[in-house]
Amino acid sequence: MGGETWELFRIAVGVRAEWLVLRLRADGAAGVYGYGECSDAGPLAKVVAVLDAAVRRGARVQRPAGLRDALAALHDAEFGEAPDRRTEPSFAGVTVAGGMAQARTDLAARLDGVPLWSWMGGAPPAPVELYANLNRTPGGSTPREVAATAERALADGFGALKVAPFDAPGDRPLPELGLARLHAVRQAVGGGVRLMADAHERLTFDELVPLLGPLSELGLHWLEDAVCIGRPRELARLRARTAIPLAGGEFACDPADVWNVDGLIDVLLPDVKHAGGTLEAARLAAAGTARISVHNPTGPVATLHSAHLSSVCGAAEPMEYAYGPTAWRSDLVRGAERVERGRLTLPDAPGTGLELDTAHPSVTRVWSGRMEAHRPARR
């Protein structure tokens, strides 16, 4: 592939969010870009430091010709020659590497002239079902306000909704307030709507246990991150106490993370950013027996990568979609993110099918760097 030119763009979304998008141009691929997203990697200064280190390290591989080569590219170019990606020093490092890997696979599919789902070996996709994550939607956090947001999402065609009921403190103990928010949403949308609760590990195990009965009565489609997959023993205790479907795994970045909780969770939530790229997320999706719902609470670049992944891995559950933080998110990718009545139709164009509108007023280029290719010495 030769050398690579990288750019990082910050997209100002609002008080609660910003998106970070990487753009890749490879030597010899004039006018063709690959895109990836590394939102939620951490502070911008840390992300830039990781990118500077990656540029200094240099690219060790040529353009990936397919899935196997792309997986090798991910390991060698983003993580050096360490045998285990857990040697990467930071969460930011893994997530930035995920954005770079996304961009490389996007570019590879574009240069081959095929959509990303086809490049990954998938069949022509139907529209991808989405669920509305209400967590980053403006509108307040009282039970009544959360229920009103849920009603808007339902009116917009989403048949599945996710609430983070224990995130925001209020006028009463958090377990009680979170339960009140969920009751208000269920009453507002009715029993036929799939309702998920993301606990974000905000409650201790002792606080959680008394809520299991009331949560079960709400008919939750799943309970997410009540206990994270990094604590399998505690997760097993929770599994033994409830029949509520359990979901987790958004920060998984190695198949062993999935194997350790196989049978303890019902729904695995791979994330193309935190897994180390679209292909690594696909690898995680195939590693266990849980149903798959692709985790995707951020911007349209990650959303399009995630939708291609959902199509390829045959996800049995709807894909996450960040509902409501801005009305112009599809404009950022020149209309490539087509969401209608709770479903996303993938573009027919090569790669992810998106082009970032760098002239959009929310977009600022905050970093650029040049990565020179070099081959490992022959032995």
ZIMOTA-V137924 format. One record per pair of residues at least 6 apart in sequence whose ideal C-beta (glycine too) atoms are under 8 Angstrom apart, sorted by the first residue. I is the first residue (numbers start at 0). GAP is how many residues later the second one is. D is the distance in whole Angstrom. If there is no record, write none. Layout:
# ZIMOTA-V137924
<<I,GAP,D> <I,GAP,D>>
This chain:
# ZIMOTA-V137924
<<0,25,5> <0,26,7> <0,27,7> <0,28,8> <0,58,7> <0,60,8> <0,61,5> <0,62,4> <0,372,6> <1,24,7> <1,25,3> <1,26,6> <1,371,5> <2,23,8> <2,24,5> <2,56,7> <2,367,6> <2,368,6> <2,369,5> <2,370,5> <3,20,6> <3,21,7> <3,22,5> <3,23,7> <3,55,6> <3,366,7> <3,367,4> <3,369,7> <4,19,7> <4,20,5> <4,21,8> <4,363,7> <4,364,8> <4,365,6> <4,366,8> <5,16,6> <5,17,7> <5,18,6> <5,45,7> <5,49,7> <5,94,8> <5,97,8> <5,361,8> <5,362,7> <5,363,5> <5,364,8> <5,365,6> <6,15,7> <6,16,5> <6,358,6> <6,360,7> <6,361,5> <7,12,6> <7,13,7> <7,14,6> <7,15,8> <7,39,7> <7,40,7> <7,43,6> <7,357,7> <7,358,5> <7,359,4> <7,360,7> <8,11,7> <8,12,5> <8,13,8> <8,14,7> <8,347,7> <8,349,7> <8,354,5> <8,355,7> <8,356,5> <8,357,7> <9,8,6> <9,9,8> <9,10,6> <9,34,7> <9,353,8> <9,354,5> <9,355,8> <9,356,5> <10,7,6> <10,8,4> <10,9,7> <10,10,6> <10,288,6> <10,321,7> <10,349,8> <10,351,5> <10,352,5> <10,353,8> <11,6,6> <11,350,5> <11,352,7> <12,6,6> <12,286,8> <12,312,5> <12,313,6> <12,349,7> <13,124,7> <13,311,6> <13,312,7> <15,120,6> <15,122,8> <15,309,7> <16,22,8> <16,119,5> <16,281,8> <16,305,8> <16,308,6> <17,21,7> <18,18,7> <18,20,5> <18,279,6> <18,280,3> <18,282,7> <19,17,7> <19,18,5> <19,19,5> <19,21,7> <19,24,7> <19,27,6> <19,79,7> <20,14,6> <20,15,7> <20,16,5> <20,17,8> <20,18,8> <20,78,8> <20,278,7> <20,280,5> <20,335,6> <21,13,7> <21,14,5> <21,15,7> <21,16,6> <21,77,5> <21,78,6> <21,80,8> <21,81,5> <22,10,5> <22,11,7> <22,12,6> <22,80,7> <22,333,6> <23,9,6> <23,10,4> <23,11,7> <23,12,7> <23,76,7> <23,79,4> <23,80,7> <23,82,8> <23,83,6> <24,7,7> <24,8,6> <24,9,8> <25,6,8> <25,8,8> <25,37,7> <25,81,6> <26,346,8> <28,78,7> <28,82,6> <31,75,7> <31,78,5> <31,79,6> <32,74,7> <32,77,8> <32,322,7> <32,323,8> <33,68,8> <33,69,4> <33,70,6> <33,71,7> <33,72,4> <33,73,3> <33,74,7> <33,76,7> <33,317,7> <34,67,7> <34,68,6> <34,71,5> <34,266,5> <34,317,6> <34,319,6> <34,321,6> <35,62,7> <35,63,4> <35,64,6> <35,65,7> <35,66,3> <35,67,4> <35,68,8> <35,70,7> <35,241,8> <35,265,7> <35,269,7> <36,62,6> <36,65,7> <36,235,8> <36,236,6> <36,261,6> <36,262,6> <36,264,4> <36,265,4> <36,268,7> <37,9,6> <37,57,5> <37,58,5> <37,60,6> <37,61,3> <37,62,8> <37,235,6> <38,234,7> <38,259,4> <38,260,6> <38,263,7> <39,55,7> <39,233,7> <39,234,8> <39,257,8> <39,258,6> <40,6,5> <40,9,8> <40,50,7> <40,51,5> <40,54,4> <40,55,5> <40,58,8> <40,232,7> <41,48,7> <41,49,7> <41,50,4> <41,53,7> <43,322,7> <45,44,7> <45,46,5> <46,45,6> <46,49,6> <47,318,7> <47,319,5> <49,40,7> <49,42,5> <49,43,5> <49,46,4> <49,47,8> <50,45,6> <50,316,6> <50,318,6> <51,317,7> <53,23,8> <53,24,7> <53,42,7> <53,43,8> <53,46,7> <53,315,8> <53,317,7> <54,314,4> <54,315,7> <54,316,5> <56,23,6> <57,313,6> <57,314,5> <57,315,7> <57,316,5> <58,18,5> <58,312,5> <58,313,7> <58,314,5> <58,315,7> <59,16,5> <59,17,5> <59,313,8> <59,314,7> <59,315,7> <59,316,6> <60,8,8> <60,11,7> <60,12,4> <60,15,5> <60,16,6> <60,312,8> <61,311,8> <62,41,8> <62,44,7> <62,45,6> <62,48,7> <63,6,4> <63,8,7> <63,9,5> <63,40,7> <63,41,7> <63,44,5> <64,43,8> <65,53,8> <66,53,6> <66,54,7> <66,212,6> <69,31,8> <69,34,7> <69,35,5> <69,38,6> <69,209,5> <70,208,6> <70,209,7> <70,212,7> <72,28,7> <72,31,6> <73,23,7> <73,27,5> <73,30,8> <73,202,6> <73,203,5> <73,205,7> <73,206,6> <74,10,7> <76,23,7> <76,27,8> <77,19,4> <77,22,6> <77,23,6> <77,198,7> <78,6,5> <78,8,8> <78,9,6> <78,18,7> <81,6,8> <83,170,8> <84,9,7> <84,168,6> <84,169,6> <84,191,7> <85,167,8> <85,168,7> <87,6,6> <87,9,7> <90,160,8> <90,183,8> <93,159,5> <93,180,6> <93,182,6> <94,178,5> <94,179,5> <96,179,6> <96,180,7> <97,173,8> <97,174,6> <97,175,5> <97,176,6> <97,177,6> <97,178,5> <97,179,5> <97,182,7> <98,174,6> <99,177,8> <100,175,6> <100,176,3> <100,177,7> <100,178,7> <100,179,7> <101,170,6> <101,171,8> <101,175,5> <101,176,5> <101,199,8> <101,200,8> <101,203,5> <103,173,8> <104,11,7> <104,14,7> <104,15,8> <104,172,7> <104,173,5> <104,174,6> <105,10,6> <105,199,7> <105,245,4> <105,246,5> <106,244,7> <107,11,7> <108,6,7> <108,7,5> <108,9,8> <108,10,4> <108,11,8> <108,241,6> <108,242,4> <108,243,8> <109,240,4> <109,241,4> <110,239,8> <111,7,6> <111,238,7> <112,237,5> <113,236,6> <114,193,7> <114,231,7> <114,232,7> <114,233,7> <114,234,7> <114,235,6> <114,236,7> <114,238,7> <115,162,7> <115,189,7> <115,192,4> <115,235,5> <115,236,5> <115,237,8> <116,6,8> <116,7,8> <116,8,6> <116,191,5> <116,194,5> <116,195,5> <116,229,7> <118,232,8> <119,158,8> <119,159,7> <119,162,7> <119,188,7> <119,189,8> <119,192,5> <120,191,7> <121,186,8> <121,189,5> <121,190,4> <124,183,8> <124,186,4> <124,221,6> <125,185,8> <126,216,4> <126,217,6> <126,218,5> <126,219,8> <127,179,5> <127,182,5> <127,183,6> <127,190,8> <127,191,6> <127,215,6> <127,216,5> <127,217,8> <127,218,7> <128,30,8> <128,31,8> <128,189,4> <128,190,7> <128,213,7> <128,214,6> <129,28,7> <129,30,8> <129,188,6> <129,189,5> <129,190,7> <129,191,4> <129,209,7> <129,212,5> <129,213,6> <129,214,6> <130,27,6> <130,28,8> <130,29,4> <130,30,6> <130,31,6> <130,63,7> <130,65,7> <130,162,8> <130,187,4> <130,188,7> <130,189,6> <130,190,7> <130,211,8> <131,21,4> <131,24,8> <131,26,4> <131,28,7> <131,29,5> <131,30,7> <131,189,6> <131,191,4> <131,192,8> <131,210,7> <132,29,5> <132,65,8> <132,164,5> <132,187,5> <132,188,6> <132,189,5> <132,190,6> <133,12,7> <133,15,5> <133,16,6> <133,19,6> <133,27,6> <133,28,7> <133,29,6> <133,30,8> <133,189,6> <133,190,7> <134,27,7> <134,28,7> <134,29,4> <134,32,7> <134,63,7> <134,162,7> <134,187,8> <135,161,7> <135,186,5> <135,187,8> <135,188,7> <135,189,5> <136,12,5> <136,16,8> <136,186,6> <136,187,3> <136,188,6> <137,186,7> <137,187,7> <138,6,5> <138,7,8> <138,9,7> <138,10,5> <138,185,8> <139,6,7> <140,26,8> <140,27,4> <140,29,7> <140,40,8> <141,28,7> <141,39,8> <142,34,8> <142,37,5> <142,38,5> <142,40,7> <142,41,4> <142,42,8> <143,40,6> <145,17,6> <145,19,8> <145,35,5> <145,38,6> <145,39,6> <146,34,8> <146,37,4> <146,38,5> <146,40,7> <146,41,4> <146,42,8> <147,40,7> <148,175,7> <149,11,5> <149,13,7> <149,35,5> <149,38,6> <149,39,5> <150,37,5> <150,38,7> <151,172,7> <152,8,6> <152,170,5> <152,171,7> <153,7,7> <153,35,5> <153,39,6> <155,167,8> <155,185,8> <155,186,7> <156,183,7> <156,184,3> <156,185,4> <156,186,8> <157,163,8> <157,165,7> <157,184,4> <158,34,6> <158,35,7> <158,183,6> <159,33,7> <159,34,4> <159,35,8> <159,36,7> <159,61,7> <159,158,5> <159,182,8> <160,24,7> <160,28,7> <160,32,6> <160,33,7> <160,34,6> <160,35,7> <161,33,8> <161,34,4> <161,35,7> <161,36,6> <161,62,7> <161,158,7> <162,18,6> <162,19,6> <162,22,6> <162,32,7> <162,33,7> <162,34,6> <162,35,7> <163,33,8> <163,34,5> <163,35,8> <163,36,6> <164,12,8> <164,13,4> <164,14,7> <164,16,4> <164,17,5> <164,32,6> <164,34,8> <165,8,5> <165,9,7> <165,11,8> <165,12,4> <165,33,6> <165,34,7> <165,36,4> <165,37,6> <166,33,6> <166,35,7> <168,8,8> <169,7,5> <170,6,7> <171,8,8> <173,28,7> <173,29,7> <173,33,8> <174,28,6> <174,32,5> <174,33,8> <174,35,7> <174,36,6> <177,19,8> <177,24,8> <177,25,8> <177,33,8> <178,32,6> <178,35,6> <178,36,8> <181,13,7> <181,15,6> <181,33,7> <181,36,6> <181,38,8> <182,35,7> <184,10,6> <185,9,6> <185,32,5> <185,33,7> <188,6,7> <190,28,6> <193,27,4> <193,124,8> <194,23,7> <194,24,7> <194,25,6> <194,26,6> <195,24,6> <195,25,5> <195,26,5> <195,27,8> <195,28,6> <195,51,7> <196,18,7> <196,23,6> <196,25,8> <196,26,5> <196,27,7> <197,26,4> <197,27,6> <198,9,7> <198,24,7> <198,25,6> <198,26,5> <198,27,4> <199,25,6> <200,24,5> <200,25,7> <200,26,7> <200,27,6> <202,8,8> <202,23,7> <204,22,7> <204,29,6> <204,32,7> <204,33,7> <207,18,6> <207,19,8> <207,30,7> <208,32,7> <211,29,6> <211,30,5> <211,32,7> <214,8,6> <214,27,8> <214,29,6> <215,26,7> <215,27,7> <215,28,5> <219,24,6> <219,25,7> <220,24,7> <221,22,7> <221,23,4> <221,24,7> <221,25,4> <221,44,7> <221,45,5> <222,19,8> <222,21,5> <222,22,7> <222,23,6> <222,24,7> <223,22,8> <223,23,4> <223,24,6> <223,43,8> <223,45,7> <224,22,7> <224,23,5> <224,25,7> <225,12,6> <225,20,7> <226,7,5> <226,8,5> <226,10,8> <226,11,5> <226,21,8> <227,7,8> <227,20,6> <227,23,8> <228,6,7> <228,19,5> <228,20,5> <228,23,6> <228,28,6> <228,29,8> <228,31,7> <228,32,5> <228,35,8> <228,36,7> <229,21,8> <229,27,8> <231,28,5> <231,29,5> <231,32,6> <234,11,7> <234,13,8> <234,26,6> <234,29,5> <234,30,7> <235,28,6> <237,8,7> <238,7,6> <238,25,5> <244,21,4> <244,22,6> <245,18,7> <245,19,5> <245,20,6> <245,21,7> <246,18,6> <246,19,7> <246,20,4> <246,21,8> <246,22,6> <246,46,7> <247,13,7> <247,17,5> <247,19,8> <247,20,7> <247,21,6> <248,8,7> <248,9,7> <248,12,7> <248,16,7> <248,19,5> <248,20,5> <248,21,6> <248,35,7> <248,41,8> <248,46,8> <249,19,5> <249,20,8> <249,21,5> <249,24,6> <249,45,4> <250,20,7> <250,23,5> <251,6,6> <251,16,8> <251,18,6> <251,22,8> <251,23,6> <251,32,5> <252,21,6> <252,22,5> <252,23,5> <252,27,7> <252,31,8> <254,28,6> <254,29,6> <254,32,4> <256,27,7> <257,10,6> <257,26,6> <257,29,4> <257,30,4> <257,32,8> <258,28,6> <258,29,7> <260,27,8> <261,26,4> <261,27,6> <261,28,7> <262,26,7> <264,25,5> <265,24,6> <265,25,6> <266,23,6> <266,24,5> <266,25,7> <266,26,5> <266,50,6> <267,16,7> <267,17,7> <267,20,6> <267,22,4> <267,23,7> <267,24,6> <267,25,8> <268,24,6> <268,25,7> <268,26,4> <268,51,8> <269,11,4> <269,12,8> <269,14,4> <269,15,5> <269,22,7> <269,24,6> <269,25,6> <269,39,8> <270,10,7> <270,23,7> <270,24,4> <270,25,7> <270,35,8> <271,6,5> <271,9,5> <271,22,7> <271,24,7> <271,30,6> <271,33,5> <271,34,6> <271,37,6> <272,25,7> <272,29,6> <273,21,8> <274,6,4> <274,8,8> <274,9,5> <277,27,5> <277,28,8> <277,30,7> <277,31,5> <280,13,7> <280,25,8> <280,28,6> <281,27,6> <281,30,6> <281,31,6> <284,7,5> <284,9,8> <284,24,7> <284,28,4> <284,30,7> <285,27,7> <290,24,8> <290,25,4> <290,26,5> <291,18,8> <291,21,6> <291,22,8> <291,23,4> <291,24,6> <291,25,6> <292,22,6> <292,23,8> <292,24,4> <292,25,6> <292,26,6> <292,27,7> <293,12,4> <293,13,8> <293,15,6> <293,16,5> <293,19,8> <293,21,6> <293,25,5> <293,26,7> <294,11,8> <294,25,6> <295,6,6> <295,7,6> <295,10,4> <295,23,6> <295,24,4> <295,25,7> <295,26,7> <296,23,6> <296,25,5> <297,24,6> <298,23,8> <298,30,7> <298,33,7> <299,29,5> <299,30,6> <299,32,6> <299,33,5> <299,36,7> <299,37,4> <299,54,7> <300,32,7> <300,51,7> <300,53,7> <300,55,7> <302,18,7> <302,19,8> <302,34,6> <302,41,7> <303,29,7> <303,32,6> <303,33,6> <303,42,7> <303,43,8> <303,48,4> <303,49,7> <303,50,5> <304,47,6> <305,13,6> <305,14,8> <306,12,6> <306,37,5> <306,39,6> <307,38,7> <307,44,7> <308,6,8> <309,9,5> <310,35,7> <317,24,8> <318,25,8> <320,18,7> <320,23,7> <325,36,8> <327,32,8> <327,34,7> <328,8,7> <329,6,7> <329,7,4> <329,8,7> <329,9,7> <330,26,7> <330,29,6> <331,24,6> <331,25,6> <331,28,6> <331,30,7> <331,31,7> <332,21,4> <332,22,7> <332,23,6> <332,24,7> <333,20,7> <333,21,5> <333,22,8> <333,23,6> <335,11,5> <335,13,8> <335,16,7> <335,17,5> <335,18,4> <335,19,7> <336,7,7> <336,17,7> <337,6,6> <337,7,5> <337,9,8> <345,7,7> <346,6,3> <346,7,7> <355,7,7> <356,6,7> <357,7,7>>
